[in-house]
Amino acid sequence: MRTVLVIKTSVQTSSGVKQVAPLLNQLLRSRADRWNFDLQDCDHILRVEAQAVTPSVVIDRLQKAGFMCAELED
């Protein structure tokens, strides 16, 4: 089942994105899986579209890299 996660982050710069890119790429299992940041949004949104990825795994990876984050609810 395809999952779409929307996560508020403290990643504010392209260098921050580069820092977490390898961690997020490890979560991708197929060519259809992807992630992107909207750094223009006030919440610096990370959107992840992937098979079998849970919010807790993504949040854990970003927090270990030193960023704050939280899943946004609908």
C-alpha positions in Angstrom: 0.0 0.0 0.0 1.3 3.4 -1.0 1.7 5.9 1.9 1.9 9.7 1.7 3.4 11.3 4.8 3.4 15.1 5.4 5.9 16.1 8.0 6.7 19.5 9.5 10.5 19.9 9.9 13.1 22.3 11.0 15.1 21.7 7.8 15.4 25.3 6.4 18.2 25.2 3.8 19.3 23.2 0.8 22.4 22.1 2.8 20.0 20.7 5.4 18.2 18.8 2.6 21.6 17.5 1.4 22.4 16.3 5.0 19.3 14.2 5.3 19.0 13.0 1.6 21.1 9.8 2.2 19.0 8.9 5.2 15.7 9.4 3.3 17.0 7.7 0.2 17.6 4.5 2.3 13.8 4.3 2.9 12.9 4.2 -0.8 12.2 0.7 -2.1 11.0 1.3 -5.6 11.4 3.8 -8.5 7.9 5.1 -7.7 8.9 6.1 -4.2 10.0 9.6 -3.6 10.4 12.5 -1.2 10.7 16.3 -1.4 10.9 19.3 0.8 8.9 22.5 0.5 11.3 25.0 2.1 9.1 27.9 1.1 6.3 26.7 3.4 6.4 28.1 6.9 6.5 24.5 8.3 9.3 23.4 5.9 7.3 20.4 4.8 8.8 17.1 4.0 6.5 14.9 1.8 7.3 11.2 1.5 5.4 9.0 -1.0 6.5 5.4 -0.6 5.5 1.8 0.0 5.6 0.6 3.6 7.1 3.7 5.3 5.9 4.8 8.7 6.0 8.3 10.1 8.0 7.1 13.1 10.8 5.8 10.9 11.1 9.1 9.0 10.8 11.2 12.1 13.5 9.0 13.9 15.9 9.5 11.0 15.5 13.3 10.9 15.8 13.6 14.7 19.0 11.5 14.7 20.4 14.0 12.1 19.6 16.8 14.5 16.3 18.2 13.1 13.0 18.6 14.8 9.9 17.2 13.1 6.3 16.1 13.6 3.7 14.5 11.4 1.0 16.8 10.2 -2.5 15.4 10.6 -5.3 16.0 8.1 
